[in-house]
């Protein structure tokens, strides 16, 4: 039975997020069997817009045996082939509803390093730099379990947050983008966090439904050697099929010199030792989506939580490039609302946000009551 929410979301993704033009090749990546109905509507909408859709099913339960057993040369050849497909595409839409996010949990560290370099660095590095793209999750039972809700409740939440008026949010983001662009020193404080760094002359980008859905962040990037202090992330994160809780970094002159979490620290440090850039930072962002209030171990949602920030080890984005290069880009989230312990953000010594709410008059339009009112 046709779900009208699929039709509306597909048209939003094709028409607003990537703005498909006649003759453009639209690469549609699908992960998980539940994504197929939305995938059909994406093919329909892309075709109706005059585009040329190409679709690819890439769930972890299918890729598992390759990722678990391939050698380095096989990963290299896979990347070369896949990169040609990406290079020939104009737009990229990825619907990710993996059946089991732990399907890569038992893959050896070296193979995960080869996979991350092939898939994320070689192929999707090209996508991020050169293509029109949007990535979103799909509300399958696995995601509902991670969010600790019923599947029906999660579906209702998902389509509400994904169908948000992002053009309205975009306008409210303009003052924050301008403030980040003229800021030098950033100070982050809260439970387990006392960190400073500079973003002077790095620039800022607002994320308003053209790259991720759901969306709702404005990002910049620390100057590579400027990060000093300690930071604790209170939102759990999935990486390489493993769950990481309460990650804590000690940073000196831009480098993570100590990394711990509630688990086997060697697993965390294996990721940080992927390459030199993995121990430096490639993004700093403030989350402002008023509908996303709690983490669900899914980065595309968690990094947009209203009242959160994320400070990301690894690769910097081209638009806010601090020179850091890595096969890793790991968006780790700290939530500063009162329920999560609170916290403050200061720019050049001026309090900007306290306990998750913006206190400067020009930024109050990004507070939940204004965005949803």
RATASUL-V108745 format. One record per residue. N is the residue number from 1. SS is DSSP state (alpha for helix, beta for strand, coil for the rest). PHI is phi in radians with two decimals (none if undefined). BURIAL is 1 if it has 24 or more other ideal C-beta (glycine too) atoms within 12 Angstrom, else 0. Layout:
BEGIN
n->N ss->SS phi->PHI burial->BURIAL
n->N ss->SS phi->PHI burial->BURIAL
END
This chain:
BEGIN
n->1 ss->coil phi->none burial->0
n->2 ss->coil phi->-1.19 burial->0
n->3 ss->coil phi->-1.65 burial->0
n->4 ss->alpha phi->-1.06 burial->0
n->5 ss->alpha phi->-1.19 burial->0
n->6 ss->alpha phi->-1.13 burial->1
n->7 ss->alpha phi->-1.07 burial->0
n->8 ss->alpha phi->-1.13 burial->0
n->9 ss->alpha phi->-1.19 burial->1
n->10 ss->alpha phi->-1.07 burial->1
n->11 ss->alpha phi->-1.17 burial->1
n->12 ss->alpha phi->-1.15 burial->1
n->13 ss->alpha phi->-1.14 burial->1
n->14 ss->alpha phi->-1.29 burial->1
n->15 ss->alpha phi->-1.48 burial->1
n->16 ss->alpha phi->-1.75 burial->1
n->17 ss->alpha phi->-1.17 burial->1
n->18 ss->coil phi->-1.96 burial->1
n->19 ss->coil phi->0.87 burial->1
n->20 ss->coil phi->-1.07 burial->1
n->21 ss->coil phi->-1.93 burial->0
n->22 ss->coil phi->-0.95 burial->0
n->23 ss->coil phi->1.56 burial->0
n->24 ss->coil phi->-1.35 burial->1
n->25 ss->beta phi->-1.45 burial->1
n->26 ss->beta phi->-1.96 burial->1
n->27 ss->beta phi->-1.47 burial->1
n->28 ss->beta phi->-1.97 burial->1
n->29 ss->beta phi->-1.76 burial->1
n->30 ss->beta phi->-2.11 burial->1
n->31 ss->beta phi->-2.20 burial->1
n->32 ss->coil phi->1.75 burial->1
n->33 ss->alpha phi->-1.15 burial->0
n->34 ss->alpha phi->-1.17 burial->1
n->35 ss->alpha phi->-1.42 burial->1
n->36 ss->alpha phi->-1.14 burial->0
n->37 ss->alpha phi->-1.11 burial->1
n->38 ss->alpha phi->-1.13 burial->1
n->39 ss->alpha phi->-1.04 burial->1
n->40 ss->alpha phi->-1.06 burial->0
n->41 ss->alpha phi->-1.22 burial->1
n->42 ss->alpha phi->-1.15 burial->1
n->43 ss->alpha phi->-1.07 burial->1
n->44 ss->alpha phi->-1.08 burial->1
n->45 ss->alpha phi->-1.17 burial->1
n->46 ss->alpha phi->-1.13 burial->1
n->47 ss->alpha phi->-1.14 burial->1
n->48 ss->alpha phi->-1.10 burial->0
n->49 ss->coil phi->-1.42 burial->1
n->50 ss->coil phi->1.60 burial->0
n->51 ss->coil phi->-1.45 burial->1
n->52 ss->beta phi->-2.06 burial->0
n->53 ss->beta phi->-1.36 burial->1
n->54 ss->beta phi->-2.23 burial->1
n->55 ss->beta phi->-2.12 burial->1
n->56 ss->beta phi->-2.55 burial->1
n->57 ss->beta phi->-1.65 burial->1
n->58 ss->coil phi->-2.46 burial->1
n->59 ss->coil phi->-1.29 burial->1
n->60 ss->alpha phi->-1.08 burial->1
n->61 ss->alpha phi->-1.22 burial->1
n->62 ss->alpha phi->-1.50 burial->0
n->63 ss->alpha phi->-1.33 burial->1
n->64 ss->alpha phi->-0.88 burial->1
n->65 ss->alpha phi->-1.23 burial->0
n->66 ss->alpha phi->-1.24 burial->1
n->67 ss->alpha phi->-1.08 burial->1
n->68 ss->alpha phi->-1.35 burial->1
n->69 ss->alpha phi->-2.17 burial->0
n->70 ss->coil phi->-1.21 burial->1
n->71 ss->coil phi->-1.62 burial->0
n->72 ss->alpha phi->-1.11 burial->0
n->73 ss->alpha phi->-1.13 burial->0
n->74 ss->alpha phi->-1.13 burial->0
n->75 ss->alpha phi->-1.08 burial->1
n->76 ss->alpha phi->-1.11 burial->0
n->77 ss->alpha phi->-1.14 burial->0
n->78 ss->alpha phi->-1.04 burial->1
n->79 ss->alpha phi->-1.12 burial->1
n->80 ss->alpha phi->-1.06 burial->0
n->81 ss->alpha phi->-1.16 burial->0
n->82 ss->alpha phi->-1.15 burial->1
n->83 ss->alpha phi->-1.13 burial->1
n->84 ss->alpha phi->-1.13 burial->0
n->85 ss->alpha phi->-1.11 burial->1
n->86 ss->alpha phi->-1.09 burial->1
n->87 ss->alpha phi->-1.10 burial->0
n->88 ss->coil phi->-1.49 burial->0
n->89 ss->coil phi->-1.71 burial->1
n->90 ss->coil phi->-1.76 burial->1
n->91 ss->beta phi->-2.32 burial->1
n->92 ss->beta phi->-2.34 burial->1
n->93 ss->beta phi->-2.19 burial->1
n->94 ss->beta phi->-2.09 burial->1
n->95 ss->beta phi->-1.91 burial->1
n->96 ss->beta phi->-1.98 burial->1
n->97 ss->coil phi->-2.34 burial->1
n->98 ss->coil phi->-0.94 burial->1
n->99 ss->coil phi->-1.14 burial->1
n->100 ss->coil phi->-2.54 burial->1
n->101 ss->coil phi->-1.17 burial->1
n->102 ss->coil phi->-1.67 burial->0
n->103 ss->coil phi->-1.13 burial->1
n->104 ss->coil phi->-1.86 burial->1
n->105 ss->coil phi->-1.08 burial->0
n->106 ss->coil phi->-1.68 burial->0
n->107 ss->coil phi->-1.34 burial->1
n->108 ss->coil phi->-1.06 burial->0
n->109 ss->alpha phi->-1.03 burial->1
n->110 ss->alpha phi->-1.09 burial->0
n->111 ss->alpha phi->-1.20 burial->1
n->112 ss->alpha phi->-1.12 burial->1
n->113 ss->alpha phi->-1.13 burial->1
n->114 ss->alpha phi->-1.12 burial->1
n->115 ss->alpha phi->-1.12 burial->1
n->116 ss->alpha phi->-1.05 burial->1
n->117 ss->alpha phi->-1.15 burial->1
n->118 ss->alpha phi->-1.19 burial->1
n->119 ss->alpha phi->-1.37 burial->1
n->120 ss->alpha phi->-1.50 burial->1
n->121 ss->alpha phi->-1.36 burial->1
n->122 ss->alpha phi->-1.24 burial->1
n->123 ss->alpha phi->-1.44 burial->1
n->124 ss->alpha phi->-1.46 burial->1
n->125 ss->alpha phi->-1.08 burial->1
n->126 ss->alpha phi->-1.11 burial->1
n->127 ss->alpha phi->-1.05 burial->1
n->128 ss->alpha phi->-1.12 burial->1
n->129 ss->alpha phi->-1.29 burial->0
n->130 ss->alpha phi->-2.11 burial->0
n->131 ss->coil phi->-2.01 burial->1
n->132 ss->beta phi->-1.43 burial->1
n->133 ss->beta phi->-2.61 burial->1
n->134 ss->beta phi->-2.63 burial->1
n->135 ss->beta phi->-2.20 burial->1
n->136 ss->beta phi->-2.61 burial->1
n->137 ss->beta phi->-1.56 burial->1
n->138 ss->coil phi->-2.23 burial->1
n->139 ss->coil phi->-1.39 burial->1
n->140 ss->coil phi->-1.60 burial->1
n->141 ss->alpha phi->-1.02 burial->1
n->142 ss->alpha phi->-1.06 burial->1
n->143 ss->alpha phi->-1.19 burial->1
n->144 ss->alpha phi->-1.09 burial->1
n->145 ss->alpha phi->-1.11 burial->0
n->146 ss->alpha phi->-1.07 burial->1
n->147 ss->coil phi->-1.46 burial->1
n->148 ss->coil phi->1.02 burial->0
n->149 ss->coil phi->-2.35 burial->0
n->150 ss->coil phi->-1.24 burial->0
n->151 ss->alpha phi->-1.06 burial->0
n->152 ss->alpha phi->-1.10 burial->0
n->153 ss->alpha phi->-1.09 burial->0
n->154 ss->alpha phi->-1.19 burial->1
n->155 ss->alpha phi->-1.04 burial->1
n->156 ss->alpha phi->-1.07 burial->0
n->157 ss->alpha phi->-1.06 burial->1
n->158 ss->alpha phi->-1.03 burial->1
n->159 ss->alpha phi->-1.23 burial->1
n->160 ss->alpha phi->-1.17 burial->0
n->161 ss->alpha phi->-1.31 burial->1
n->162 ss->alpha phi->-1.30 burial->1
n->163 ss->coil phi->-1.61 burial->1
n->164 ss->coil phi->-1.04 burial->1
n->165 ss->coil phi->-1.35 burial->0
n->166 ss->alpha phi->-1.26 burial->1
n->167 ss->alpha phi->-1.13 burial->0
n->168 ss->alpha phi->-1.16 burial->0
n->169 ss->alpha phi->-1.06 burial->1
n->170 ss->alpha phi->-1.01 burial->1
n->171 ss->alpha phi->-1.11 burial->0
n->172 ss->alpha phi->-1.22 burial->1
n->173 ss->alpha phi->-1.34 burial->1
n->174 ss->alpha phi->-0.96 burial->0
n->175 ss->alpha phi->-1.13 burial->1
n->176 ss->alpha phi->-1.20 burial->1
n->177 ss->alpha phi->-1.03 burial->1
n->178 ss->alpha phi->-1.11 burial->0
n->179 ss->alpha phi->-1.16 burial->1
n->180 ss->alpha phi->-1.04 burial->1
n->181 ss->alpha phi->-1.17 burial->1
n->182 ss->coil phi->-1.87 burial->0
n->183 ss->coil phi->-1.56 burial->1
n->184 ss->coil phi->-1.82 burial->1
n->185 ss->beta phi->-1.65 burial->1
n->186 ss->beta phi->-1.98 burial->1
n->187 ss->beta phi->-2.15 burial->1
n->188 ss->beta phi->-2.06 burial->1
n->189 ss->beta phi->-2.36 burial->1
n->190 ss->beta phi->2.88 burial->1
n->191 ss->coil phi->-0.99 burial->0
n->192 ss->coil phi->1.26 burial->1
n->193 ss->beta phi->-2.36 burial->1
n->194 ss->beta phi->-2.68 burial->0
n->195 ss->beta phi->-2.37 burial->1
n->196 ss->beta phi->-2.32 burial->1
n->197 ss->beta phi->-2.88 burial->1
n->198 ss->beta phi->-1.96 burial->1
n->199 ss->coil phi->-2.14 burial->1
n->200 ss->coil phi->-1.00 burial->0
n->201 ss->coil phi->1.14 burial->0
n->202 ss->coil phi->-1.40 burial->1
n->203 ss->coil phi->1.68 burial->1
n->204 ss->coil phi->-2.67 burial->1
n->205 ss->beta phi->-2.34 burial->1
n->206 ss->beta phi->-1.70 burial->1
n->207 ss->beta phi->-1.90 burial->1
n->208 ss->coil phi->-2.28 burial->1
n->209 ss->coil phi->1.74 burial->1
n->210 ss->coil phi->-1.72 burial->1
n->211 ss->coil phi->-2.18 burial->1
n->212 ss->beta phi->-2.16 burial->1
n->213 ss->beta phi->-2.37 burial->1
n->214 ss->coil phi->-1.23 burial->1
n->215 ss->coil phi->-2.25 burial->1
n->216 ss->coil phi->2.36 burial->1
n->217 ss->beta phi->-2.65 burial->1
n->218 ss->beta phi->-2.19 burial->1
n->219 ss->beta phi->-2.15 burial->1
n->220 ss->beta phi->-2.38 burial->1
n->221 ss->coil phi->-2.83 burial->1
n->222 ss->coil phi->-1.18 burial->1
n->223 ss->coil phi->-0.99 burial->1
n->224 ss->coil phi->-0.97 burial->1
n->225 ss->coil phi->-1.79 burial->0
n->226 ss->coil phi->-1.74 burial->1
n->227 ss->coil phi->-1.45 burial->1
n->228 ss->beta phi->-2.46 burial->1
n->229 ss->beta phi->2.11 burial->1
n->230 ss->beta phi->-2.31 burial->1
n->231 ss->beta phi->-2.51 burial->1
n->232 ss->beta phi->-2.12 burial->1
n->233 ss->coil phi->-1.68 burial->1
n->234 ss->coil phi->-1.65 burial->1
n->235 ss->coil phi->-1.75 burial->1
n->236 ss->coil phi->-1.16 burial->1
n->237 ss->beta phi->-2.43 burial->1
n->238 ss->beta phi->-1.61 burial->1
n->239 ss->beta phi->-2.69 burial->1
n->240 ss->coil phi->0.94 burial->1
n->241 ss->coil phi->1.29 burial->1
n->242 ss->beta phi->-2.15 burial->1
n->243 ss->beta phi->-1.80 burial->1
n->244 ss->beta phi->-2.05 burial->1
n->245 ss->coil phi->-2.09 burial->1
n->246 ss->coil phi->0.94 burial->1
n->247 ss->coil phi->-1.15 burial->1
n->248 ss->beta phi->-2.27 burial->1
n->249 ss->beta phi->-2.07 burial->1
n->250 ss->beta phi->-1.86 burial->1
n->251 ss->beta phi->-2.11 burial->1
n->252 ss->beta phi->-2.42 burial->0
n->253 ss->coil phi->0.90 burial->0
n->254 ss->coil phi->1.57 burial->1
n->255 ss->beta phi->-1.90 burial->1
n->256 ss->beta phi->-1.33 burial->1
n->257 ss->beta phi->-1.72 burial->0
n->258 ss->beta phi->-2.60 burial->0
n->259 ss->beta phi->-2.34 burial->1
n->260 ss->beta phi->-2.37 burial->1
n->261 ss->coil phi->-2.80 burial->1
n->262 ss->coil phi->-1.38 burial->0
n->263 ss->coil phi->3.06 burial->0
n->264 ss->coil phi->-1.39 burial->0
n->265 ss->alpha phi->-1.06 burial->0
n->266 ss->alpha phi->-1.12 burial->0
n->267 ss->alpha phi->-1.15 burial->1
n->268 ss->alpha phi->-1.14 burial->1
n->269 ss->alpha phi->-1.27 burial->1
n->270 ss->alpha phi->-1.07 burial->1
n->271 ss->alpha phi->-1.19 burial->1
n->272 ss->alpha phi->-1.14 burial->1
n->273 ss->coil phi->-1.69 burial->1
n->274 ss->coil phi->-0.94 burial->1
n->275 ss->coil phi->-2.84 burial->1
n->276 ss->alpha phi->-1.10 burial->0
n->277 ss->alpha phi->-1.20 burial->1
n->278 ss->alpha phi->-1.22 burial->1
n->279 ss->alpha phi->-1.69 burial->1
n->280 ss->coil phi->-2.07 burial->1
n->281 ss->beta phi->-1.90 burial->1
n->282 ss->beta phi->-2.16 burial->1
n->283 ss->beta phi->-2.87 burial->1
n->284 ss->beta phi->-2.31 burial->1
n->285 ss->beta phi->-2.53 burial->1
n->286 ss->beta phi->-1.92 burial->1
n->287 ss->beta phi->-1.52 burial->1
n->288 ss->coil phi->-2.41 burial->1
n->289 ss->beta phi->-1.30 burial->1
n->290 ss->coil phi->-1.28 burial->1
n->291 ss->coil phi->-1.55 burial->1
n->292 ss->coil phi->-1.76 burial->1
n->293 ss->coil phi->-2.08 burial->1
n->294 ss->coil phi->-2.50 burial->1
n->295 ss->coil phi->-1.32 burial->1
n->296 ss->coil phi->-2.35 burial->1
n->297 ss->coil phi->1.03 burial->1
n->298 ss->coil phi->-2.37 burial->1
n->299 ss->alpha phi->-1.01 burial->1
n->300 ss->alpha phi->-1.08 burial->1
n->301 ss->alpha phi->-1.55 burial->1
n->302 ss->alpha phi->-1.10 burial->1
n->303 ss->coil phi->-1.23 burial->1
n->304 ss->coil phi->-1.74 burial->1
n->305 ss->beta phi->-0.93 burial->1
n->306 ss->coil phi->-1.06 burial->1
n->307 ss->coil phi->1.56 burial->1
n->308 ss->beta phi->-1.90 burial->1
n->309 ss->beta phi->-2.41 burial->1
n->310 ss->beta phi->-2.30 burial->1
n->311 ss->beta phi->-2.19 burial->1
n->312 ss->beta phi->-1.89 burial->1
n->313 ss->beta phi->-1.18 burial->1
n->314 ss->beta phi->2.01 burial->1
n->315 ss->coil phi->-1.02 burial->1
n->316 ss->coil phi->-1.52 burial->1
n->317 ss->coil phi->-1.37 burial->1
n->318 ss->alpha phi->-1.01 burial->0
n->319 ss->alpha phi->-1.23 burial->0
n->320 ss->alpha phi->-2.35 burial->1
n->321 ss->coil phi->-1.48 burial->0
n->322 ss->coil phi->-1.78 burial->1
n->323 ss->coil phi->1.60 burial->0
n->324 ss->coil phi->-1.41 burial->1
n->325 ss->coil phi->-2.09 burial->1
n->326 ss->coil phi->-2.88 burial->1
n->327 ss->coil phi->-1.37 burial->1
n->328 ss->coil phi->-1.81 burial->1
n->329 ss->beta phi->-2.53 burial->1
n->330 ss->beta phi->-2.04 burial->1
n->331 ss->coil phi->-1.37 burial->1
n->332 ss->coil phi->-1.81 burial->1
n->333 ss->beta phi->-2.01 burial->1
n->334 ss->beta phi->-2.10 burial->1
n->335 ss->beta phi->-1.74 burial->1
n->336 ss->coil phi->-1.98 burial->1
n->337 ss->coil phi->-1.26 burial->1
n->338 ss->alpha phi->-0.98 burial->0
n->339 ss->alpha phi->-1.10 burial->0
n->340 ss->alpha phi->-1.94 burial->1
n->341 ss->coil phi->1.79 burial->1
n->342 ss->coil phi->1.26 burial->0
n->343 ss->coil phi->2.65 burial->1
n->344 ss->beta phi->-2.29 burial->1
n->345 ss->beta phi->-2.20 burial->1
n->346 ss->beta phi->-2.12 burial->1
n->347 ss->beta phi->-1.98 burial->1
n->348 ss->coil phi->0.88 burial->0
n->349 ss->coil phi->1.43 burial->0
n->350 ss->beta phi->-1.78 burial->0
n->351 ss->beta phi->-1.15 burial->0
n->352 ss->beta phi->-1.87 burial->1
n->353 ss->beta phi->-2.47 burial->1
n->354 ss->beta phi->-2.29 burial->0
n->355 ss->coil phi->0.89 burial->1
n->356 ss->coil phi->1.52 burial->1
n->357 ss->beta phi->-2.00 burial->1
n->358 ss->beta phi->-1.26 burial->1
n->359 ss->coil phi->-1.89 burial->0
n->360 ss->coil phi->-1.38 burial->0
n->361 ss->alpha phi->-0.94 burial->0
n->362 ss->alpha phi->-1.25 burial->0
n->363 ss->alpha phi->-1.85 burial->1
n->364 ss->alpha phi->-1.13 burial->0
n->365 ss->alpha phi->-1.13 burial->1
n->366 ss->alpha phi->-1.64 burial->1
n->367 ss->coil phi->-1.27 burial->1
n->368 ss->alpha phi->-0.94 burial->1
n->369 ss->alpha phi->-1.14 burial->0
n->370 ss->alpha phi->-1.43 burial->0
n->371 ss->alpha phi->-1.22 burial->1
n->372 ss->alpha phi->-1.80 burial->0
n->373 ss->coil phi->-1.35 burial->0
END
